């Protein structure tokens, strides 16, 4: 199950956004958590680093930022982060590997001895 959160996050303190994600009723059943931020001035991932409970549940597997000037004095970014749920013992669900092209591949479900790729 994938939970996708998109937000305009033009705030330095991401505490409120972090609380909304952690308190979301579907977060306990999510295998993959994706956050997409527009007009961001700080990263959801940076806020998540200080939230030990959420950090114990999810591992960051992909992160990208594109920054640009919005005026003569201000900049903001579009930021995408992808997290995969850890299993008990801190092991990431499925497996994470690099493809021949260097892409990060996350296997989520094992079917007939092979991992489906995301």
KOLGULUM-878597 format. One record per residue: residue in three letters; x, y, z of N, C-alpha, C in turn. Coordinates in Angstrom, 3 decimals. Example, Ala and Ser with C-alpha at 12.3 -4.5 7.8 and 13.67 -1.06 7.14 Angstrom:
2
PT, Ala, 13.190, -5.690, 7.800, 12.300, -4.500, 7.800, 13.200, -3.300, 7.800
PT, Ser, 12.850, -2.250, 7.080, 13.670, -1.060, 7.140, 12.900, 0.030, 7.870
//
This chain:
118
PT, Unk, 0.838, -1.175, 0.000, 0.000, 0.000, 0.000, 0.887, 1.244, 0.000
PT, Unk, 0.586, 2.191, -0.863, 1.348, 3.438, -0.975, 0.481, 4.594, -0.469
PT, Unk, 1.045, 5.393, 0.403, 0.372, 6.628, 0.849, 1.143, 7.802, 0.272
PT, Unk, 0.452, 8.661, -0.451, 1.059, 9.793, -1.140, 0.526, 11.085, -0.529
PT, Unk, 1.433, 11.947, -0.102, 1.061, 13.239, 0.471, 1.678, 14.335, -0.378
PT, Unk, 0.846, 15.250, -0.857, 1.349, 16.402, -1.596, 0.966, 17.654, -0.827
PT, Unk, 1.864, 18.629, -0.806, 1.614, 19.801, 0.035, 2.368, 21.017, -0.476
PT, Unk, 1.767, 22.181, -0.301, 2.494, 23.442, -0.427, 3.107, 23.665, 0.945
PT, Unk, 4.400, 23.687, 1.005, 5.064, 23.694, 2.316, 6.071, 24.827, 2.398
PT, Unk, 5.577, 26.045, 2.273, 6.467, 27.206, 2.293, 6.739, 27.664, 3.727
PT, Unk, 7.057, 26.707, 4.600, 7.350, 27.023, 5.995, 8.652, 26.362, 6.417
PT, Unk, 9.386, 27.024, 7.245, 10.643, 26.486, 7.740, 10.403, 25.351, 8.726
PT, Unk, 9.384, 25.500, 9.591, 9.069, 24.488, 10.596, 8.025, 23.534, 10.022
PT, Unk, 8.421, 22.298, 9.777, 7.533, 21.301, 9.181, 6.800, 20.471, 10.235
PT, Unk, 6.818, 20.907, 11.482, 6.211, 20.147, 12.573, 4.736, 19.846, 12.372
PT, Unk, 3.949, 20.840, 11.907, 2.519, 20.617, 11.690, 2.276, 19.598, 10.585
PT, Unk, 3.042, 19.703, 9.504, 2.907, 18.756, 8.394, 3.287, 17.354, 8.857
PT, Unk, 4.357, 17.255, 9.604, 4.816, 15.970, 10.116, 3.740, 15.335, 10.996
PT, Unk, 3.105, 16.135, 11.833, 2.034, 15.623, 12.703, 0.851, 15.114, 11.891
PT, Unk, 0.489, 15.838, 10.832, -0.635, 15.402, 10.000, -0.336, 14.066, 9.324
PT, Unk, 0.890, 13.873, 8.893, 1.266, 12.607, 8.256, 1.285, 11.482, 9.286
PT, Unk, 1.922, 11.695, 10.423, 2.028, 10.632, 11.429, 0.672, 10.293, 12.028
PT, Unk, -0.256, 11.254, 12.081, -1.585, 11.012, 12.649, -2.594, 10.522, 11.613
PT, Unk, -2.195, 10.442, 10.339, -3.115, 10.010, 9.293, -3.551, 8.572, 9.562
PT, Unk, -4.850, 8.259, 9.418, -5.323, 6.912, 9.758, -4.727, 5.791, 8.912
PT, Unk, -4.263, 6.075, 7.699, -3.719, 5.027, 6.833, -2.217, 4.820, 6.981
PT, Unk, -1.547, 5.641, 7.786, -0.088, 5.547, 7.863, 0.356, 4.214, 8.475
PT, Unk, -0.453, 3.632, 9.347, -0.051, 2.381, 9.994, -0.076, 1.192, 9.036
PT, Unk, -0.786, 1.307, 7.911, -0.851, 0.203, 6.953, -0.047, 0.483, 5.687
PT, Unk, 0.614, 1.611, 5.613, 1.376, 1.971, 4.404, 2.689, 1.204, 4.349
PT, Unk, 2.996, 0.651, 3.173, 4.297, 0.028, 2.926, 5.277, 1.042, 2.373
PT, Unk, 4.739, 2.010, 1.620, 5.548, 3.053, 1.002, 4.897, 4.393, 1.323
PT, Unk, 5.716, 5.363, 1.702, 5.267, 6.723, 1.989, 5.971, 7.650, 1.008
PT, Unk, 5.188, 8.445, 0.274, 5.732, 9.387, -0.705, 5.271, 10.781, -0.319
PT, Unk, 6.207, 11.727, -0.254, 5.844, 13.125, 0.004, 6.313, 13.967, -1.173
PT, Unk, 5.438, 14.828, -1.637, 5.743, 15.733, -2.740, 5.438, 17.153, -2.259
PT, Unk, 6.463, 17.970, -2.177, 6.334, 19.329, -1.666, 6.521, 20.344, -2.794
PT, Unk, 5.637, 21.334, -2.833, 5.790, 22.461, -3.745, 6.061, 23.713, -2.919
PT, Unk, 6.771, 24.640, -3.487, 7.109, 25.904, -2.821, 7.750, 25.668, -1.463
PT, Unk, 8.579, 24.634, -1.379, 9.180, 24.239, -0.104, 10.406, 25.089, 0.218
PT, Unk, 10.569, 25.379, 1.495, 11.784, 26.036, 1.965, 12.553, 25.132, 2.922
PT, Unk, 11.945, 24.006, 3.303, 12.630, 22.979, 4.085, 12.027, 21.628, 3.703
PT, Unk, 12.770, 20.583, 3.947, 12.402, 19.255, 3.488, 11.643, 18.463, 4.548
PT, Unk, 10.634, 17.706, 4.103, 9.931, 16.778, 4.991, 10.926, 15.791, 5.595
PT, Unk, 11.901, 15.352, 4.780, 12.922, 14.419, 5.259, 13.715, 15.028, 6.404
PT, Unk, 14.081, 16.301, 6.308, 14.810, 16.953, 7.393, 13.976, 16.972, 8.675
PT, Unk, 12.680, 17.223, 8.538, 11.798, 17.214, 9.712, 11.653, 15.798, 10.269
PT, Unk, 11.603, 14.833, 9.386, 11.438, 13.445, 9.820, 12.663, 12.929, 10.568
PT, Unk, 13.830, 13.472, 10.277, 15.057, 13.030, 10.944, 14.971, 13.182, 12.457
PT, Unk, 14.222, 14.157, 12.932, 14.122, 14.383, 14.376, 12.936, 13.653, 14.997
PT, Unk, 12.083, 13.038, 14.171, 10.937, 12.281, 14.673, 11.340, 10.807, 14.758
PT, Unk, 11.768, 10.382, 15.929, 12.301, 9.028, 16.076, 11.265, 7.952, 15.790
PT, Unk, 10.021, 8.182, 16.188, 8.985, 7.168, 15.980, 8.778, 6.905, 14.491
PT, Unk, 8.671, 7.956, 13.690, 8.460, 7.796, 12.255, 9.723, 7.269, 11.578
PT, Unk, 10.880, 7.725, 12.045, 12.147, 7.266, 11.472, 12.370, 5.775, 11.722
PT, Unk, 11.877, 5.268, 12.855, 11.992, 3.831, 13.130, 11.086, 3.012, 12.213
PT, Unk, 10.003, 3.630, 11.727, 9.042, 2.918, 10.879, 9.433, 2.921, 9.405
PT, Unk, 10.058, 4.014, 8.916, 10.311, 4.178, 7.492, 11.768, 4.515, 7.209
PT, Unk, 12.260, 3.993, 6.084, 13.619, 4.263, 5.616, 13.538, 5.070, 4.320
PT, Unk, 14.303, 6.133, 4.225, 14.361, 6.922, 2.999, 15.077, 6.116, 1.916
PT, Unk, 14.436, 5.974, 0.731, 15.067, 5.248, -0.372, 15.274, 6.131, -1.598
PT, Unk, 14.607, 7.288, -1.655, 14.804, 8.205, -2.784, 14.446, 9.616, -2.341
PT, Unk, 15.220, 10.589, -2.839, 14.991, 11.978, -2.459, 15.516, 12.868, -3.584
PT, Unk, 14.724, 13.846, -3.972, 15.162, 14.782, -4.994, 14.662, 16.178, -4.706
PT, Unk, 15.495, 17.173, -4.999, 15.135, 18.574, -4.782, 15.489, 19.382, -6.024
PT, Unk, 14.606, 20.298, -6.392, 14.876, 21.247, -7.476, 14.605, 22.645, -6.927
PT, Unk, 15.662, 23.438, -6.779, 15.566, 24.777, -6.200, 15.599, 25.829, -7.297
PT, Unk, 14.865, 26.916, -7.058, 14.873, 28.021, -8.005, 14.500, 29.323, -7.333
PT, Unk, 14.891, 30.430, -7.957, 14.560, 31.763, -7.440, 13.112, 32.091, -7.780
PT, Unk, 12.377, 32.578, -6.796, 10.989, 32.986, -7.018, 10.855, 34.497, -7.048
PT, Unk, 11.889, 35.166, -6.615, 11.963, 36.632, -6.685, 13.431, 37.002, -6.533
PT, Unk, 13.707, 38.285, -6.455, 15.099, 38.718, -6.294, 15.682, 38.291, -4.958
PT, Unk, 14.821, 38.015, -3.967, 15.300, 37.709, -2.625, 14.927, 36.319, -2.119
PT, Unk, 14.043, 35.606, -2.805, 13.555, 34.342, -2.261, 13.768, 33.176, -3.218
PT, Unk, 13.964, 32.001, -2.629, 14.075, 30.744, -3.374, 13.166, 29.722, -2.712
PT, Unk, 12.678, 28.769, -3.507, 11.984, 27.629, -2.935, 12.222, 26.417, -3.822
PT, Unk, 11.639, 25.304, -3.433, 11.958, 24.052, -4.124, 10.730, 23.179, -4.316
PT, Unk, 10.852, 22.261, -5.248, 9.966, 21.123, -5.361, 10.786, 19.949, -4.829
PT, Unk, 10.215, 19.233, -3.870, 10.959, 18.164, -3.199, 10.116, 16.894, -3.183
PT, Unk, 10.709, 15.797, -3.603, 10.041, 14.499, -3.573, 10.869, 13.556, -2.705
PT, Unk, 10.210, 12.884, -1.776, 10.878, 11.892, -0.926, 10.066, 10.609, -0.937
PT, Unk, 10.756, 9.472, -0.998, 10.111, 8.159, -0.984, 10.701, 7.357, 0.171
PT, Unk, 9.825, 6.836, 1.005, 10.224, 6.060, 2.178, 9.596, 4.672, 2.090
PT, Unk, 10.307, 3.648, 2.571, 9.800, 2.283, 2.607, 9.733, 1.841, 4.059
PT, Unk, 8.632, 1.154, 4.407, 8.454, 0.698, 5.793, 9.518, -0.326, 6.175
PT, Unk, 10.017, -0.175, 7.392, 10.943, -1.158, 7.949, 10.133, -2.289, 8.571
PT, Unk, 10.652, -3.494, 8.520, 10.030, -4.605, 9.226, 10.545, -4.594, 10.653
PT, Unk, 10.012, -5.473, 11.487, 10.514, -5.551, 12.850, 12.005, -5.856, 12.809
PT, Unk, 12.735, -5.284, 13.716, 14.176, -5.462, 13.731, 14.903, -4.445, 12.873
PT, Unk, 14.147, -3.488, 12.276, 14.769, -2.419, 11.517, 15.125, -2.772, 10.090
PT, Unk, 14.757, -3.961, 9.618, 15.072, -4.370, 8.249, 14.062, -3.739, 7.306
PT, Unk, 14.540, -3.229, 6.185, 13.647, -2.611, 5.215, 12.805, -3.684, 4.542
PT, Unk, 11.513, -3.394, 4.378, 10.592, -4.305, 3.712, 11.097, -4.636, 2.312
PT, Unk, 11.086, -5.899, 1.960, 11.588, -6.294, 0.652, 13.098, -6.135, 0.619
PT, Unk, 13.600, -5.608, -0.475, 15.036, -5.383, -0.575, 15.278, -4.155, -1.428
PT, Unk, 16.404, -3.528, -1.215, 16.776, -2.348, -1.976, 18.062, -2.683, -2.709
PT, Unk, 18.102, -2.411, -4.003, 19.296, -2.718, -4.792, 19.444, -1.671, -5.884
PT, Unk, 20.575, -1.664, -6.538, 20.782, -0.777, -7.677, 20.685, -1.580, -8.957
PT, Unk, 20.008, -1.004, -9.963, 19.900, -1.675, -11.252, 21.192, -1.473, -12.028
PT, Unk, 21.263, -2.099, -13.200, 22.453, -1.955, -14.043, 22.662, -0.508, -14.460
PT, Unk, 21.571, 0.260, -14.602, 21.676, 1.670, -14.989, 22.015, 2.563, -13.797
PT, Unk, 22.008, 1.998, -12.589, 22.294, 2.795, -11.403, 21.050, 3.277, -10.694
PT, Unk, 19.855, 2.943, -11.229, 18.607, 3.340, -10.574, 18.435, 2.548, -9.287
PT, Unk, 17.776, 3.147, -8.322, 17.462, 2.450, -7.086, 16.191, 1.644, -7.305
PT, Unk, 16.217, 0.372, -6.972, 15.075, -0.502, -7.159, 14.666, -1.044, -5.797
PT, Unk, 13.383, -0.950, -5.484, 12.876, -1.447, -4.214, 11.929, -2.598, -4.499
PT, Unk, 12.238, -3.785, -3.996, 11.329, -4.919, -4.138, 10.373, -4.931, -2.968
PT, Unk, 9.080, -4.947, -3.240, 8.106, -4.878, -2.158, 7.465, -6.217, -1.828
PT, Unk, 7.129, -6.993, -2.809, 6.455, -8.249, -2.539, 7.170, -9.358, -3.275
PT, Unk, 7.349, -10.459, -2.606, 8.007, -11.587, -3.251, 6.920, -12.491, -3.823
PT, Unk, 6.988, -12.741, -5.127, 6.014, -13.583, -5.815, 6.796, -14.632, -6.603
PT, Unk, 6.524, -15.891, -6.359, 7.200, -16.991, -7.056, 8.719, -16.846, -6.994
PT, Unk, 9.232, -16.454, -5.855, 10.662, -16.340, -5.671, 11.296, -15.105, -6.272
PT, Unk, 10.496, -14.201, -6.855, 11.032, -12.974, -7.452, 10.350, -11.773, -6.814
PT, Unk, 11.048, -10.676, -6.785, 10.502, -9.449, -6.232, 9.879, -8.614, -7.339
PT, Unk, 8.667, -8.124, -7.101, 8.094, -7.108, -7.991, 8.851, -5.830, -7.746
PT, Unk, 9.132, -5.082, -8.786, 9.934, -3.884, -8.646, 9.081, -2.648, -8.714
PT, Unk, 9.461, -1.665, -7.927, 8.770, -0.374, -7.911, 9.729, 0.671, -8.390
//
